[in-house]
Amino acid sequence: MLNLYGRLIAVQVRSQLQYRASFLMDTFTTGFSVLISFLTIALIFQRFNNIGGWSLPEVAFLYGMVEMAFGIMDMLFSGFDPDNFSVQVQRGAFDQLLLRPIDITLQVLGSQFIVRRLGRIAQGAAILFIAVAALNLHWTLAKWLYLPVVLASLVCFFGGLFIIGATSTFWTVERIEAINIFTYGGSEMMSYPMHIYQDWMRRFFTYVVPAIFLNYAPALYLLGKPDPLGLPAFAPFLAPVAGGSVLVAALLFWRFGIRHYQSTGT
């Protein structure tokens, strides 16, 4: 299965590198948009010295983590992007995948691999690196080992949301715009410290969508900051549980959707 997935990805990469100039321009544009978005946040700090007691480097740490993880997810899970997947369902292209003697999840996962997302990943990594350097943190071995775990958990979380959004199109045919609130909107929200939001929003993104455990709570531990919300002491270490749970729930929902899928007849 891994060998087959590697071949599917290799085909995607070769096809996207056929036009090198176009590829480099797309990659640069993708990364530049992330930089412009972060500069907008930096301008806020020209007017206010902090946001909820967090300095610019500390917010940059949150922003870099989210952008890097979302870029990796968007590259790996592009086949499940609800915007593109809904078009396949409408046109009947998904029916063709079901006829092939290959696991359907593997096919969709390997159907798209957008290499230009490397621009977003690189910009997110650069912002994260600069933030860490500016904060001059005391890093322990445990923190260095936990940082990639948090990033992987964020990738699983956003990937699970993509899968849920794609599965919902089996019944709606068209993409549900509300899914973008949790994917693209969620990444924007998680780029800021969660304690600045209203109570109802924090509760929703704690008990319904466990976003608070995927970036904010781990950042408190990694940055050595006090917790103004009074979360349990183990909360910063729930990132793999939260991210893995969303991904597993999404895959179960995906399997349920496959069993009840009815073609559009196109």
C-alpha positions in Angstrom: 0.0 0.0 0.0 2.8 2.4 0.8 4.6 1.5 -2.4 1.4 2.2 -4.4 0.9 5.5 -2.5 4.4 6.5 -3.3 3.9 5.8 -7.0 0.7 7.9 -7.0 2.5 10.8 -5.4 5.4 10.5 -7.8 3.1 10.9 -10.7 1.6 14.0 -9.2 5.0 15.5 -8.5 6.4 14.8 -12.0 3.3 16.4 -13.6 3.5 19.5 -11.5 7.2 19.9 -12.2 6.7 19.8 -16.0 6.6 23.6 -16.1 9.3 24.7 -13.7 8.8 28.5 -14.0 5.1 28.2 -13.3 5.8 25.9 -10.4 8.3 28.2 -8.8 6.0 31.2 -9.3 3.1 29.4 -7.7 5.3 28.3 -4.8 6.6 31.8 -4.3 3.1 33.3 -4.5 1.7 30.8 -1.9 4.5 31.6 0.5 4.3 35.3 -0.1 0.6 35.3 0.8 1.4 33.8 4.2 4.1 36.5 4.8 1.6 39.3 3.9 -0.9 37.8 6.3 1.6 37.7 9.1 2.7 41.3 8.4 -0.9 42.3 8.9 -0.7 40.8 12.4 2.6 42.5 13.0 1.0 45.9 12.1 -1.5 45.4 15.0 1.5 45.3 17.4 2.5 48.8 16.1 -0.7 50.1 17.7 -0.9 47.7 20.6 2.1 46.3 22.5 0.5 43.0 23.1 -2.6 40.9 22.5 -4.0 39.4 25.6 -0.6 39.7 27.3 1.2 37.9 24.4 4.0 39.6 22.6 4.6 39.6 18.8 7.2 36.7 19.0 4.8 34.6 21.1 1.9 35.2 18.7 4.3 34.5 15.8 5.1 31.1 17.5 1.3 30.2 17.3 1.1 31.5 13.8 4.1 29.6 12.5 2.9 26.4 14.1 -0.5 26.6 12.5 0.7 27.7 9.0 3.4 25.1 8.9 0.9 22.3 9.9 -1.9 23.5 7.7 0.5 23.7 4.7 1.6 20.1 5.3 -2.0 19.0 5.6 -3.1 20.9 2.5 -0.3 19.1 0.6 -1.0 15.6 1.9 -4.9 15.8 2.1 -5.6 17.8 -1.1 -7.6 14.9 -2.5 -10.1 15.4 0.3 -10.4 19.2 -0.1 -14.2 19.7 -0.1 -14.0 22.3 -2.8 -12.4 19.9 -5.2 -14.0 16.7 -4.0 -17.5 18.0 -4.4 -16.8 18.6 -8.1 -15.8 14.9 -8.5 -19.0 13.8 -6.9 -21.1 16.2 -9.1 -19.4 15.0 -12.3 -19.4 11.3 -11.4 -15.6 11.1 -11.3 -15.8 9.6 -7.9 -17.7 6.6 -9.3 -14.7 5.8 -11.5 -12.5 5.5 -8.4 -15.0 3.1 -6.8 -14.6 0.7 -9.8 -10.9 0.3 -9.4 -9.5 -2.6 -7.3 -7.6 -0.3 -5.0 -8.6 1.0 -1.5 -10.7 4.0 -2.1 -9.2 6.0 0.7 -5.7 5.5 -0.7 -6.9 6.6 -4.2 -8.4 9.8 -2.9 -5.4 10.5 -0.7 -3.0 10.0 -3.7 -5.2 11.7 -6.2 -3.7 15.1 -5.5 -0.4 16.2 -4.0 0.0 20.0 -4.4 3.8 20.5 -4.2 3.5 24.3 -4.3 2.2 24.2 -0.7 5.9 24.0 0.1 5.9 27.8 -0.1 3.4 28.0 2.7 5.2 25.4 4.7 8.6 27.2 4.3 7.1 30.5 5.3 5.4 29.0 8.4 8.7 27.3 9.4 10.6 30.5 8.9 8.2 32.5 11.1 8.3 29.7 13.7 12.1 29.7 13.7 12.4 33.5 14.0 9.9 33.5 16.8 11.8 30.8 18.8 15.1 32.8 18.2 13.5 36.0 19.3 12.0 34.5 22.5 15.4 33.0 23.5 13.6 30.1 25.2 15.2 27.5 27.4 14.5 24.3 25.5 14.6 21.0 27.2 14.9 17.6 25.4 11.2 16.9 26.3 10.1 20.2 24.6 12.2 19.5 21.4 10.7 16.0 21.2 7.1 17.3 21.8 7.2 20.1 19.2 7.0 17.7 16.1 4.3 15.7 18.0 2.2 18.9 18.2 2.8 19.7 14.5 1.7 16.1 13.5 -1.3 16.4 15.7 -2.3 19.7 14.0 -1.9 18.0 10.6 -4.2 15.1 11.7 -6.7 17.6 13.1 -7.0 19.7 9.9 -6.8 16.6 7.7 -9.7 15.1 9.6 -11.8 18.3 9.0 -11.0 18.0 5.3 -12.2 14.3 5.3 -15.4 15.3 7.1 -16.1 18.1 4.6 -15.5 15.7 1.7 -17.7 13.0 3.1 -20.6 15.5 3.7 -20.8 16.1 -0.1 -22.1 12.5 -0.5 -25.4 13.9 0.7 -25.2 17.6 -0.1 -23.4 17.1 -3.5 -22.2 20.7 -3.2 -19.6 21.7 -0.6 -20.8 23.0 2.7 -19.4 26.5 3.3 -19.6 26.0 7.0 -16.7 23.5 6.8 -14.4 26.3 5.8 -15.2 28.0 9.1 -13.5 25.1 10.9 -10.6 24.6 8.4 -9.5 28.0 7.1 -11.3 29.9 9.7 -10.1 27.6 12.4 -6.5 28.0 11.4 -6.9 31.8 11.6 -8.5 31.6 15.0 -5.8 29.3 16.4 -3.1 31.8 15.3 -4.1 33.9 18.3 -4.1 33.1 22.1 -7.4 31.4 22.9 -8.1 33.3 26.1 -8.9 36.5 24.1 -12.1 35.0 22.7 -15.5 35.0 24.4 -16.5 32.2 26.8 -19.0 30.5 24.4 -16.4 30.3 21.6 -13.7 28.9 23.9 -16.2 26.3 25.2 -17.1 25.3 21.7 -13.5 24.9 20.6 -12.7 23.0 23.8 -15.6 20.5 24.2 -17.0 20.2 20.7 -14.0 20.9 18.5 -10.9 20.3 20.6 -8.8 23.0 18.9 -7.6 24.5 22.2 -5.5 21.4 22.9 -3.7 21.5 19.6 -1.9 24.8 19.6 -2.8 27.1 22.5 -2.4 24.6 25.4 0.9 23.1 24.0 2.2 26.6 23.4 1.7 27.5 27.1 4.0 24.5 27.9 6.6 25.2 25.2 6.8 28.9 25.9 6.6 28.5 29.7 3.7 30.8 30.1 1.1 30.7 32.9 -2.4 29.4 32.0 -5.0 32.2 32.4 -7.9 29.7 31.8 -7.1 27.2 34.5 -6.8 24.2 32.3 -5.8 20.9 33.9 -2.0 20.3 34.2 -2.1 17.6 31.6 -4.0 19.7 29.0 -0.8 20.7 27.0 -0.1 17.1 26.4 -3.5 16.2 24.9 -2.5 17.3 21.4 -1.9 13.8 20.0 -5.2 12.6 21.6 -7.2 15.5 20.2 -5.7 15.4 16.7 -5.8 11.6 16.5 -9.4 11.4 17.7 -10.6 13.9 15.1 -8.8 12.0 12.3 -10.1 8.6 13.5 -13.7 10.0 13.8 -13.4 11.5 10.3 -12.2 8.2 8.8 -15.1 6.3 10.5 -17.5 8.9 9.1 -15.8 8.5 5.7 -16.4 4.7 5.8 -20.0 5.3 6.8 -20.4 7.7 3.8 -18.8 5.2 1.4 -21.3 2.5 2.5 -24.3 4.8 1.9 -23.0 6.6 -1.2 -25.4 7.1 -4.0 -24.2 8.3 -7.4 -25.5 11.6 -8.8 -26.1 9.6 -12.0 -23.8 11.9 -14.0 
